[in-house]
Amino acid sequence: MSSPVVKSRPFDSADEAAVDALLCILPTSIREKHEYGGYIFQIGTPRPKFYYTIPLVRSSEPTGGTLPPPRPPPGAKLIATMHTHPFDEDWYGEEGVLSTIVKPPRFSPDLDVPGRRQFEEAWHQFSTSTGPIDMYVVDIHREVSVLEGKRGPRGSERERMVRSGSDLTSI
């Protein structure tokens, strides 16, 4: 018997839920040097609310891997996945000059890691009924981005900044 899904407090948007969840787990993720992630669900009509699963969990590999497959609460629609990037992969064009900082592509192709096939098979149970969903990511600078339409038909993906980094002086 699986454990019940624990939901966050309600949010008015998936963006708000993702920012709250990812900024809360980011310090742990950085300290442990391991990615954490989870899921965002939509519940209710005509004014839906958005929730994330609690707790966010460690991925199967420190720099990627898989998460346990989503188990939406009754009546919920799966909206997004989310995870942390706890490593500094940015670099300077000119050392110490913030205006020359270069960020790597925020979203890289999925790696072939242990457990990926089982995860994808379990994922498809939900993705066929929910359609494409979004993927949120936070980096060490507290910058949150979303790749809209990550899961589902390819070709419809679009990256969007949700929250810019609050302090780049700590780089």
Buried (B, 14 or more C-beta within 10 A) or exposed (E): EEEEBEBBEEBEBBBBBBBBBBBBBBEBBBEEEBBBBBBBBBBEEEEBBBBBBBEBBBBBBBBBBBBBBBBBEEEBBBBBBBBBBBBEBBEEEEEEEEEEBEEEEBBEEEEEBEBBEEBBEBBEEBBEEBEBBBBBBBBBBBBBBBBBBBBBEEEEBEBEEBBEBEEBEEB
